Amino acid sequence: MCNQTRVGEFILLGITDVQGLQHFCFITFLLLYLTCLLGNGAIVTVVICEPRLHTPMYFFLGNLSCLDIFYSTVTVPKMLTGFLFGPQPISLGECLAQLHFFHFLGSTEAVLLATMAYDRYVAICNPLHYALVMSPRTCLLLAGACWSTGFVHAMMHSVMTSQLSFCAHNHIHHFFCDIKPLLNLACSNTSLNMSLLNIVTPTIALGSFTLTVLSYLYIISFLVQKVRSQEGRWKPFSTCASHLTVVALLYMPVLFNYAQPSSGSSWQRDVPVSLLYSAVTPALNPLIYTLRNQEVTCALKKMLWRKLFPEGK
């Protein structure tokens, strides 16, 4: 019978206990985190301050950058502390809060990327009706639907996880409180939690991924059939290239982690994959958008010029 001493605190064991590697990881992920904060913060600022970027595409890009800042902040600071001071204690309440916000922001981003793909589909395939279809009201409703979907999905997980009993050992082989390692520590029935994790979470990820792929298939079909000039085809493809890169960086590791039965997972495989979409991707997103997007690059240069030389034209 399970030891009924209830667990009120967990220990996050982190990524590695090798001291030399911990110092290297601390510097690496600190730089990634700072890149995430500065890069995404710059995009949010320029989207707000530059009137030319007050369009649906950049409205959604601003939402994505906000998500990346919050998403990375949920896990990375605790991980960095672990690199310096070893395994980190975390209370059950803090653990559930971290779990909630991680899945809230992560699933919101997955749905938002599908919305951004739909925006590009309307802009390229139906440009004459773009302003009507993607009106400010519609954009607000779509963004609200993305955030609401993520919140409800995360709330389901956090409420169901809070009903579990935890006893015996309390060591989590991860750098944050994710659902899978918590279910492995539970000493009560987790069948409903497993069903939620194996059905609802992959459905959101796969559904968003499918809508994104369909949108780009329609775009490619439209460009091949309707646009004859090479230049006319290249410009829309170039516009969408950054979005496709971000889609691949997020969906691939997420689907790898959550689109397969949880019973067959292991922390040795889950932890490195989780690092990709929780720490690496949020730092790469602003670099991808600014390097491949001339409008954002020009707006950033213009904003920096105004800050450095306020008296200049």
C-alpha positions, 0 to 999 in steps of 0.5 A, spaced: 500 500 500 502 507 498 505 511 503 500 516 505 504 521 507 502 527 503 507 531 499 506 538 499 513 540 496 517 537 490 524 537 488 525 539 480 532 535 479 533 539 472 537 538 466 544 535 469 547 535 475 554 535 472 557 541 475 561 543 469 555 542 464 551 546 469 555 552 468 555 552 461 548 551 460 547 557 465 550 561 460 547 558 454 540 559 457 541 565 460 543 568 453 537 565 450 532 568 455 535 575 454 535 574 447 527 572 448 526 578 452 529 583 448 527 581 441 520 579 443 520 586 447 522 590 441 517 587 436 511 588 441 514 595 442 515 597 434 508 594 432 505 598 437 509 605 436 509 604 428 503 606 425 505 602 418 505 596 422 497 596 425 495 591 420 492 584 422 499 580 420 503 584 425 497 585 430 498 577 431 505 577 431 505 582 437 500 577 440 505 571 438 511 575 441 507 577 448 506 569 448 513 568 447 516 572 453 511 569 458 512 562 455 519 562 456 518 566 463 514 560 466 520 555 466 527 558 464 528 563 471 527 557 475 531 552 471 537 558 471 536 558 478 537 550 478 544 551 474 547 555 480 544 552 486 542 545 484 535 541 485 530 546 486 524 545 491 517 548 489 511 547 493 504 543 490 501 550 489 507 553 485 507 547 481 500 547 479 501 554 477 507 553 473 503 547 469 497 551 468 501 557 465 505 553 461 500 549 458 495 556 457 501 559 453 503 553 449 496 551 447 494 559 445 501 559 441 499 553 437 492 556 436 495 563 434 499 560 429 493 557 425 490 563 426 496 567 423 496 562 417 489 563 416 490 571 415 496 569 410 491 565 406 486 571 406 491 576 404 494 572 398 488 568 396 483 573 397 486 580 397 480 584 395 476 582 401 482 582 406 480 588 409 473 586 410 474 579 412 480 581 417 477 587 420 479 589 427 473 586 430 474 580 427 482 580 429 480 581 436 475 576 436 480 571 433 485 573 438 480 572 444 478 565 441 486 563 441 487 566 448 480 563 451 482 556 448 489 556 451 486 558 458 480 552 458 485 547 456 490 549 461 484 549 466 482 542 465 489 540 466 490 544 472 484 542 475 484 535 474 492 534 476 490 538 483 485 532 485 490 527 485 494 525 491 501 525 491 505 520 496 512 517 497 518 520 493 517 527 490 523 528 486 521 530 479 526 529 473 525 535 469 526 542 469 519 544 470 512 541 473 509 538 467 503 533 467 507 527 465 512 527 471 507 529 476 502 523 473 508 518 474 508 521 482 501 520 483 499 515 488 491 515 486 488 513 479 490 517 473 486 514 468 482 520 467 488 525 467 491 520 462 485 520 457 485 528 457 493 528 456 493 523 450 486 525 447 485 533 448 492 535 448 494 532 441 487 534 438 489 541 439 496 541 437 494 536 431 488 540 429 492 547 429 497 544 425 492 541 420 489 548 419 496 551 418 498 546 413 491 546 409 492 554 409 499 553 406 497 548 401 491 553 399 496 558 398 501 554 394 495 552 389 493 559 388 500 561 387 501 556 382 495 556 378 493 564 378 500 567 379 504 567 372 510 571 374 516 568 378 516 575 382 509 575 383 510 568 386 516 569 390 514 575 394 508 571 397 512 565 399 518 570 402 512 573 406 510 566 409 517 563 410 518 566 417 511 564 419 513 557 416 519 556 420 516 558 426 511 553 425 516 547 424 520 550 430 514 549 435 509 544 432 515 538 431 517 538 438 510 539 441 507 533 437 513 529 438 512 530 446 504 529 446 502 526 440 504 519 443 501 515 449 504 518 455 505 511 458 511 510 453 514 516 454 521 517 458 524 523 462 530 522 458 527 524 451 522 529 454 526 533 457 531 535 451 525 536 447 521 540 452 527 545 452 526 546 444 519 549 445 520 552 452 527 556 451 530 555 444 524 557 440 521 563 443 528 566 443 529 564 435 522 567 433 524 574 433 530 573 430 526 569 424 521 575 423 526 581 424 531 577 419 526 575 414 521 581 414 523 587 411 518 592 414 519 590 421 527 591 420 526 598 417 521 599 423 526 597 428 531 601 425 527 607 424 525 607 432 532 606 434 534 612 430 529 616 433 531 614 440 539 615 439 538 622 435 531 625 437 533 631 434 534 628 427 529 627 422 
